[in-house]
Amino acid sequence: MKAVQLARVPEIVQGAGALEGLGATLAARMPRGSAILLLADPGLRASGLIDAAVAALAGAGCGVIVWDDIQSDPTMAQADAAAAFARRERVAGVVAIGGGSAMDVGKTVAAVAPADHPVSHYALCAQPFPAGTLLSVCLPTTSGTGSEATRTAVLAAPDHSKIWLWGDQLKPAQIVLDPALTVGLPAALTAATGIDALVHAIEASTNANANIANDLYCHEAIRLVVGNLMRALEAPADLAARAAMQRAATLAGIGIDNCGTAMAHNIGHALASLRPIHHGRAVGLALRATLAWNAADDGAGRFAAVAAAMGERADGAWVPGAYERLLRRSGIRVSLAGEGYDAIRPSDLALQMARPENEAMRRSNRRPVADADLLAFAHEVLNAT
């Protein structure tokens, strides 16, 4: 029997109002008066969440410095600027509040700030991270990326390609899940991030690295998304549904931290490198394009287990239909027509899918992916209706 190893899981605190206890939690981890970098999604300022986080931290005797120069699909240059700021201010910890973009930058800053090298120095595991990682805490305001639970960060290079960083130094010390932070999330983002979590869980439990121990996280995440995404969309203030989606995202994040992703993420990253698109929608459309092809080769019964977790008959052939029904019910637009993708040829997308930074996801796919398959997937994504 092949040995299975599961990576460490950060301390997790969940509950309505968990944000208010953030300062007291950090006070136990660092000297009073320590400087904290609050790295926040700029869109949270209008909602008052940045001010609430500052108050929670300051109330426990922490000096709080806010950095909110973050964009969706953040760049290496943005992470470099934030890390330089953290060094100048001699911060002892980084608290990241926001979606996957804010958390990826926050985790990166905590890992690279102890040295002077640029983020590109560590890209694709080219060099080990420096010793003395800063204390890192993540507070997700979306329920999808799972970045709060992973030792991975994805940043855009100058040529717009998506470059990943990997290492345990990126994993935060603590995750704070407060469902109240997600209540104001617009329906389109609730749907896209929820589908992102579902794609994570499906890929981590069906790819070549999948194992039965990690399935515990993945299958529970699948059940939670299928059972709560539509409720979160139809009753946005339902804290029980929002909390369930938060758990799903974090559990799916643990899933991909242990077993990685596969072709849906290969395609999603490649597509986003050619034209801006929300990550959740990108991987959602990509999974739709690859699911039937992958599920057709289910000798290990992994897609059958996914079907069961979705509440369907335990048969892998049921997964593509069940997934597409939820994808469309959630409001995700499947067609890319009229959004500027007409200039992208399937061959252009296939070439991006074959680039080195996307190779690991291709290799992780349980069913071997030939170059002809890349082109077929690219055609399906770009011409879906």
BAGUTOR-649945 format. One line per 10 residues: for each residue x negated, y negated, z negated of C-alpha. Coordinates in steps of 0.05 Angstrom, whole numbers, m for minus. Example, Ala and Ser with C-alpha at 12.3 -4.5 7.8 and 13.67 -1.06 7.14 Angstrom:
m246 90 m156 | m273 21 m143
//
This chain:
0 0 0 | m28 m67 21 | m45 m114 m37 | m1 m176 m43 | m25 m241 m72 | 20 m299 m89 | m9 m369 m99 | 2 m410 m162 | 67 m449 m167 | 64 m519 m196
102 m534 m260 | 174 m549 m239 | 222 m594 m277 | 293 m599 m250 | 355 m635 m273 | 396 m698 m263 | 357 m754 m297 | 290 m718 m293 | 260 m782 m264 | 270 m817 m330
225 m768 m366 | 168 m775 m317 | 128 m823 m359 | 130 m780 m421 | 109 m720 m381 | 48 m756 m352 | 30 m787 m419 | 15 m716 m444 | m32 m704 m386 | m76 m767 m387
m101 m821 m434 | m53 m877 m451 | m64 m937 m407 | m88 m896 m347 | m74 m926 m279 | m24 m888 m236 | m16 m897 m162 | 58 m893 m144 | 57 m874 m71 | 128 m886 m47
170 m883 16 | 183 m957 32 | 256 m942 47 | 267 m928 m27 | 256 m1000 m48 | 326 m1023 m29 | 357 m965 m68 | 321 m985 m132 | 285 m918 m137 | 216 m949 m134
233 m996 m191 | 263 m939 m231 | 200 m897 m222 | 156 m956 m243 | 199 m966 m305 | 194 m893 m323 | 119 m893 m317 | 107 m960 m350 | 151 m942 m408 | 101 m887 m427
42 m935 m427 | 17 m922 m356 | m9 m978 m312 | 29 m971 m247 | 5 m993 m179 | 53 m985 m120 | 31 m966 m50 | 87 m960 1 | 52 m971 67 | 76 m904 94
111 m887 159 | 147 m825 181 | 97 m776 210 | 39 m811 174 | m29 m819 204 | m98 m803 179 | m113 m878 180 | m56 m890 131 | m81 m837 84 | m151 m865 89
m126 m934 70 | m87 m908 11 | m146 m867 m13 | m192 m927 m9 | m141 m967 m50 | m139 m911 m102 | m214 m913 m108 | m217 m989 m116 | m163 m987 m170 | m195 m927 m205
m129 m891 m213 | m126 m827 m253 | m66 m797 m219 | m20 m802 m159 | 56 m797 m163 | 88 m788 m94 | 162 m803 m87 | 198 m795 m21 | 203 m745 35 | 150 m701 65
111 m760 94 | 102 m793 26 | 85 m728 m8 | 35 m707 45 | m1 m774 39 | 3 m772 m37 | m26 m702 m41 | m81 m721 8 | m100 m783 m32 | m105 m743 m96
m150 m692 m62 | m197 m738 m23 | m202 m801 m67 | m258 m773 m111 | m306 m778 m51 | m317 m830 4 | m307 m785 64 | m249 m801 112 | m191 m752 116 | m216 m727 183
m276 m698 146 | m230 m645 117 | m185 m633 177 | m172 m560 197 | m213 m537 136 | m277 m565 167 | m304 m583 98 | m284 m567 26 | m249 m619 m15 | m289 m656 m68
m289 m636 m141 | m248 m675 m191 | m181 m678 m157 | m135 m732 m186 | m73 m711 m223 | m17 m705 m172 | 59 m704 m182 | 113 m699 m128 | 185 m724 m132 | 221 m705 m68
279 m749 m46 | 297 m702 11 | 310 m628 10 | 272 m596 66 | 197 m603 75 | 177 m564 13 | 113 m605 14 | 119 m611 m62 | 102 m537 m68 | 48 m528 m16
m27 m534 m9 | m18 m563 60 | m12 m634 88 | 1 m652 160 | m23 m719 187 | m27 m750 256 | m95 m759 289 | m109 m819 334 | m87 m779 395 | m20 m765 360
m35 m691 351 | m12 m662 285 | m72 m641 244 | m66 m600 180 | m106 m602 116 | m107 m541 72 | m132 m524 2 | m109 m513 m69 | m133 m584 m86 | m73 m609 m46
m23 m574 m89 | 8 m619 m143 | 5 m605 m217 | 79 m617 m225 | 143 m620 m184 | 201 m662 m210 | 268 m645 m178 | 322 m696 m195 | 383 m685 m151 | 406 m756 m162
347 m779 m119 | 378 m745 m58 | 449 m770 m64 | 438 m830 m20 | 406 m790 36 | 444 m803 101 | 482 m744 131 | 434 m738 191 | 374 m732 145 | 410 m685 97
424 m640 157 | 354 m644 188 | 318 m632 122 | 365 m576 103 | 352 m541 169 | 278 m552 158 | 282 m513 92 | 321 m458 126 | 269 m452 183 | 214 m448 131
248 m391 94 | 265 m352 157 | 195 m358 187 | 158 m343 122 | 199 m279 112 | 194 m254 184 | 125 m272 209 | 63 m227 210 | 42 m248 140 | 109 m235 106
112 m191 44 | 165 m165 m3 | 141 m207 m62 | 147 m272 m24 | 215 m250 3 | 244 m265 m66 | 232 m339 m54 | 250 m339 19 | 315 m300 16 | 340 m341 m43
324 m405 m5 | 364 m378 55 | 424 m362 11 | 421 m431 m21 | 419 m468 45 | 474 m428 78 | 517 m435 15 | 506 m509 2 | 484 m549 63 | 554 m562 89
578 m580 18 | 521 m630 12 | 543 m660 78 | 617 m662 63 | 611 m684 m10 | 545 m723 m14 | 554 m740 m88 | 561 m667 m109 | 500 m659 m154 | 508 m584 m157
502 m579 m81 | 445 m629 m80 | 408 m591 m135 | 418 m525 m97 | 388 m556 m34 | 329 m582 m74 | 316 m513 m102 | 322 m484 m32 | 270 m533 m5 | 221 m519 m61
230 m443 m57 | 221 m445 18 | 159 m488 7 | 132 m434 m38 | 149 m385 17 | 108 m420 70 | 52 m434 21 | 44 m359 13 | 59 m334 83 | 58 m393 130
104 m407 189 | 105 m384 261 | 126 m405 331 | 182 m452 311 | 130 m495 276 | 81 m488 332 | 133 m516 380 | 157 m569 331 | 88 m597 320 | 73 m595 394
138 m631 411 | 126 m685 359 | 56 m698 387 | 87 m716 454 | 144 m759 430 | 169 m779 360 | 223 m733 333 | 244 m716 262 | 206 m655 240 | 268 m619 214
304 m627 280 | 242 m608 319 | 232 m542 283 | 307 m530 281 | 312 m533 357 | 248 m492 364 | 275 m436 319 | 338 m435 361 | 295 m425 423 | 254 m368 394
300 m332 346 | 335 m283 393 | 268 m265 425 | 236 m252 358 | 295 m216 327 | 299 m169 387 | 235 m136 360 | 257 m121 288 | 226 m54 275 | 207 m76 204
279 m97 189 | 258 m167 169 | 310 m203 210 | 362 m154 184 | 344 m178 113 | 351 m250 136 | 420 m234 163 | 440 m205 96 | 414 m267 60 | 457 m309 107
518 m269 86 | 522 m232 151 | 519 m158 169 | 448 m132 155 | 429 m130 229 | 377 m176 259 | 420 m186 321 | 468 m226 278 | 417 m278 258 | 413 m321 322
488 m332 324 | 495 m347 250 | 437 m395 253 | 463 m432 314 | 532 m440 284 | 503 m473 222 | 455 m515 263 | 512 m544 304 | 561 m550 246 | 510 m591 208
511 m643 264 | 441 m630 292 | 441 m650 365 | 413 m592 404 | 405 m627 471 | 346 m675 481 | 378 m705 543 | 377 m781 545 | 324 m787 490 | 263 m799 534
242 m726 540 | 257 m723 615 | 186 m743 630 | 159 m684 591 | 152 m622 634 | 156 m552 603 | 84 m542 625 | 63 m604 585 | 96 m578 522 | 67 m508 533
m3 m538 537 | 7 m574 471 | 32 m509 440 | m33 m475 462 | m78 m528 429 | m126 m506 373 | m88 m541 317 | m26 m500 334 | m62 m433 344 | m54 m409 272
22 m413 277 | 21 m376 343 | m22 m321 313 | 24 m315 253 | 84 m297 296 | 101 m224 284 | 114 m212 358 | 53 m229 401 | 63 m292 442 | 36 m294 513
23 m357 553 | 85 m341 595 | 126 m340 530 | 101 m409 512 | 127 m436 578 | 194 m401 569 | 203 m429 499 | 184 m499 523 | 235 m495 579 | 290 m473 530
275 m529 481 | 272 m584 533 | 334 m561 572 | 380 m538 516 | 452 m562 519
//
